[in-house]
Amino acid sequence: NATTVTNAQLQEMIDQGVTTTLAARDALRSTNDDSHNSITGTVGHEATYGMTWKTLMKMMTEKYCPQNEIKKLEMELWDLKVKGTDMASYTQRFQELALLCGRMFSEKADKIEKYVGGLPDMIHRSVVASKLKTMQEAIEIATELMDKKIRTFAERETASKRKFKNTSRNTQNQQQHHSNKRQNTDRVYTAASGEKKQYGGSRPL
């Protein structure tokens, strides 16, 4: 799968880019006053990493991922839907694509709307009615509703099998009852016919 390979290569390049960027910054910092670094070094490192991660991700994607590949990923994200009841695979793939295709979502609400749009009809309306505020809420509520649907399907299937089994048993019992009744009727008829044939006396005068 060409897209999968591209994603893997892109992630590797992004990781390398992060390492290179942080190493270059640390090397530059080491040329500054040691006493200043001893106070701000650790805090600065963590704060810088935390604040620039999304920006750095966007930079690396734009630099290393060809635009035609980005277009393919955006099209995949646009058409992405839940397959059957597999929420886990849908959610994972959505998050991967959303990370690489961030320009599709100018607002946080756009990302939530796209995620909810890929949900099946059986839970879509209920998720929309929940008035979601965060992506995490959307994922948790959608997963919970799907789990309930799966349990309901399983319970109905079990009840249906039980009903079918009971119906089959009743049908067999009725057939057996009719068969026994027919055998008894045939037996009585045969016995009656035998009694008539056994009479061999002479006709009265």
C-alpha positions in Angstrom: 0.0 0.0 0.0 1.7 3.2 -1.2 -0.1 5.5 1.2 1.0 3.4 4.2 4.6 3.5 3.2 4.4 7.2 2.6 3.0 7.7 6.1 5.7 5.6 7.7 8.5 7.4 5.8 6.9 10.8 6.7 6.7 9.9 10.4 10.4 8.8 10.4 11.4 12.1 8.8 9.4 14.1 11.2 11.0 12.2 14.1 14.4 12.9 12.7 13.5 16.6 12.2 12.4 16.9 15.8 15.7 15.4 17.0 17.8 17.6 14.7 15.9 20.7 15.6 16.2 20.1 19.4 19.9 19.1 19.0 20.7 22.3 17.1 18.9 24.4 19.6 20.7 22.8 22.5 24.1 23.1 20.7 23.4 26.8 20.2 22.3 27.2 23.9 25.6 25.6 25.1 27.5 28.5 23.6 25.7 30.9 25.9 26.4 31.6 29.6 26.3 28.4 31.6 24.8 30.1 34.6 21.9 31.3 32.5 21.4 27.9 31.1 21.5 26.2 34.5 18.4 28.2 35.5 16.3 28.2 32.3 17.7 25.1 30.5 15.3 22.4 31.6 12.2 24.5 31.8 13.0 26.1 28.4 13.6 22.7 26.8 10.2 21.3 27.9 8.3 24.5 27.3 9.8 24.9 23.8 9.0 21.3 22.9 5.5 21.5 24.2 4.7 24.8 22.4 6.3 24.0 19.1 5.3 20.4 18.5 2.2 21.1 16.3 4.0 23.8 14.5 7.0 21.6 14.0 4.8 18.8 12.8 3.2 21.1 10.2 6.6 22.4 9.1 8.0 18.9 8.6 4.9 17.7 6.7 5.1 20.7 4.3 8.8 20.2 3.8 9.1 16.4 3.4 5.7 15.2 2.2 4.9 16.0 -1.5 1.7 17.9 -2.2 0.2 15.1 -4.3 0.6 12.7 -1.3 -1.0 15.2 1.0 -3.9 15.5 -1.5 -4.3 11.7 -1.4 -4.4 11.7 2.4 -6.9 14.5 2.4 -9.2 12.6 0.0 -8.9 9.5 2.2 -9.8 11.5 5.3 -12.7 13.1 3.4 -14.2 9.7 2.5 -13.3 7.9 5.8 -16.2 6.0 7.4 -16.6 3.4 10.1 -16.5 -0.1 8.6 -19.2 -2.2 10.3 -18.9 -1.6 14.0 -15.1 -1.2 14.1 -14.8 2.1 16.0 -11.2 1.5 17.1 -9.8 1.3 13.6 -11.8 4.3 12.4 -10.7 6.5 15.3 -7.0 5.5 15.0 -7.0 6.2 11.2 -8.9 9.4 11.6 -6.4 10.7 14.2 -3.4 9.8 12.0 -4.9 11.5 8.9 -6.1 14.5 10.9 -2.5 15.0 12.2 -1.1 15.1 8.7 -4.0 17.0 7.1 -4.4 19.7 9.7 -5.0 22.4 7.1 -8.5 20.8 6.5 -9.6 22.0 10.0 -9.4 25.7 10.5 -11.5 25.3 13.7 -11.6 22.7 16.4 -15.3 22.2 15.7 -14.5 21.3 12.1 -12.5 18.3 13.2 -15.2 17.1 15.5 -17.8 17.5 12.8 -15.8 15.5 10.3 -15.2 12.7 12.9 -18.9 12.5 13.7 -19.8 12.6 10.0 -18.0 9.3 9.5 -20.1 7.5 12.1 -22.8 5.0 11.0 -26.5 6.0 11.1 -27.2 3.7 14.1 -25.3 6.1 16.4 -24.8 9.3 14.4 -28.0 11.1 15.6 -27.3 10.3 19.2 -23.7 11.5 19.0 -24.8 14.8 17.4 -27.5 15.3 20.1 -24.8 15.1 22.8 -23.6 18.6 21.8 -19.9 17.7 21.9 -17.3 20.3 22.9 -14.0 18.3 22.5 -12.6 15.6 20.3 -12.1 13.4 23.3 -15.8 13.6 24.1 -16.8 12.7 20.6 -14.6 9.6 20.7 -15.7 8.4 24.1 -19.5 8.9 23.4 -19.3 7.3 20.0 -17.4 4.3 21.3 -19.8 3.9 24.2 -22.9 4.0 22.0 -21.4 1.5 19.6 -20.6 -0.8 22.4 -24.2 -0.6 23.6 -25.4 -1.4 20.0 -23.1 -4.4 19.8 -24.4 -5.7 23.1 -28.0 -5.2 22.0 -27.3 -7.1 18.7 -25.8 -10.0 20.6 -28.7 -10.2 23.1 -31.3 -10.1 20.3 -29.4 -12.8 18.4 -29.3 -15.0 21.5 -33.0 -14.5 22.1 -33.8 -15.3 18.5 -31.8 -18.5 18.6 -33.5 -19.5 21.8 -36.9 -18.8 20.3 -36.1 -20.8 17.1 -34.8 -23.7 19.3 -38.0 -23.7 21.3 -40.2 -23.5 18.2 -38.3 -26.4 16.6 -38.7 -28.5 19.8 -42.5 -27.8 19.9 -42.9 -28.6 16.2 -41.1 -31.9 16.8 -43.3 -32.7 19.7 -46.4 -32.0 17.7 -45.2 -34.1 14.9 -44.4 -37.0 17.3 -47.9 -36.6 18.9 -49.6 -36.8 15.5 -47.5 -39.7 14.5 -48.3 -41.6 17.7 -52.0 -40.8 17.3 -51.9 -42.1 13.6 -50.2 -45.3 14.7 -52.8 -45.9 17.4 -55.6 -45.3 14.9 -54.1 -47.7 12.5 -53.6 -50.2 15.2 -57.3 -50.0 16.2 -58.4 -50.3 12.6 -56.2 -53.3 12.0 -57.5 -55.0 15.2 -61.1 -54.4 14.2 -60.6 -55.8 10.7 -59.0 -58.9 12.2 -61.9 -59.5 14.5 -64.3 -59.4 11.5 -62.3 -61.8 9.5 -62.0 -64.3 12.3 -65.8 -65.1 12.3 -66.2 -68.4 10.5 -69.6 -69.7 11.8 -72.4 -70.9 9.5 -75.2 -68.7 8.5 -78.2 -69.2 10.8 -81.1 -71.0 9.3 
